[in-house]
Amino acid sequence: MRRARRDTIVRTMSSLTAIALSGLQAAQTRIGSAAHNIANAATPEFRRQVVAQQTVPGGGVATQIQRAPRAGEALIEDMVALKLNERLFAANLSVLRTRDRLLGTLLDVQA
């Protein structure tokens, strides 16, 4: 029973890690895209980057950068995306830190 419970905890921790890491990567991609759009907003005929995000079976997200269908800036949208994804990055990092603390506690208990 104890081994089965430990295996379940390890699988859960692995899932949490995968989900949080994909969240970090997605937020980082969106931050980079927003920064790119802001830096190029005044460029004539500039087509913004748009980040498409899709859930992945088993947890997490996959991101892909695409070009907007037409030229034009959306400075307010990009500024909001930048700030929002800074927070999402921090939240996913917090999940990883918490997982590390819990894993350390689990190892202490098992020792």
N, C-alpha and C positions, 0 to 999 in steps of 0.2 A: 504494500500500500504506500509506504513512504517513498519508494523509488518511483512509482507511477505519479505521485504528486509532484515530486521533484522534476520529472520529465515534462509534466504539464507546465510547470513554472518556467522551465527553460524554453519551451516552445513559445510561451506567451511573451517572454522577454525578447526572443528572436523576432517575433512579429512586431512588437513595439519598436524595436530597433529599426527594422525595415521600413515601417510606416514613418517614423520620425526622420530617418535619413532621406526618404523620398520627399518628405515635406520640406526639409532643409534645402534640398536640391531645387525643388519647385520654387520656393521663395527666392532663392539665389538667382534663378533664371529670370523670374519676374522683376527682381530688383535691377538686374543688368539690362533687361529690356526697357524698363521705365527710364533708367539713366540714359540709355542710348537714344530713346525718343526725345527726352528733354534736351540733350546736347545737340540734337539735330533738328529741333523744332523750326528753326529759321532757315533751314536749307530748302531752296526751291525744289518743288516736285518730290519732296521727301515722303516716302511711304513708311508709316510707323510700323514697328514690330508689334505683333499681337501674339500673346502666349496662349496656346490651347492646352487645356489640362484634362486628363482623363483618368478615372480610377483604374487601378490595377487589381486583378483578382488576387485575393489573399491580403489585400490592404496596401495602402499607399497610392501615389499618383505618378503619372508620367506626363511630362511636359514637352511641348514642341513649339518652336518659334516659327511664326508665319508672317507674311507681309500683309498689311492692310490692303483692301482691294483698291483704294484710291488714295491719292496724295492728300496731305493735310495733317495738321497737328491737333492734339487733344491734351494740351498742357495740364489742365486741371485733373483730368482722368489719370494722366501719368504721375502727377505729384501724389494723388491719393493712393495709387497703386504702389508707389515707392514707400510711402509711410506704412501702409497696411502690411506689405510684405516684410518690412523690417520687423514688425511686431510678430508676424507669423514665423519668421526665422527664429526670433528669440523664444517663442513658445515651443517650437520643436526642439530647440537646443535644451530648453528646460526639461522636456520629456526625457532626453538622453541623459542628462545629469541625474535626474531622479532614478532612472533605470540603473545607472551606475551605483548609486547609493543603495538601492534595493538589492542589487546583485551582491554588493559587498556585505550587506547584512545577512543575506541568504548564505553566503559562503562562511561567514562567522558562525552562524547557527549550525551549519552542517559540519564544521570542523571539530 
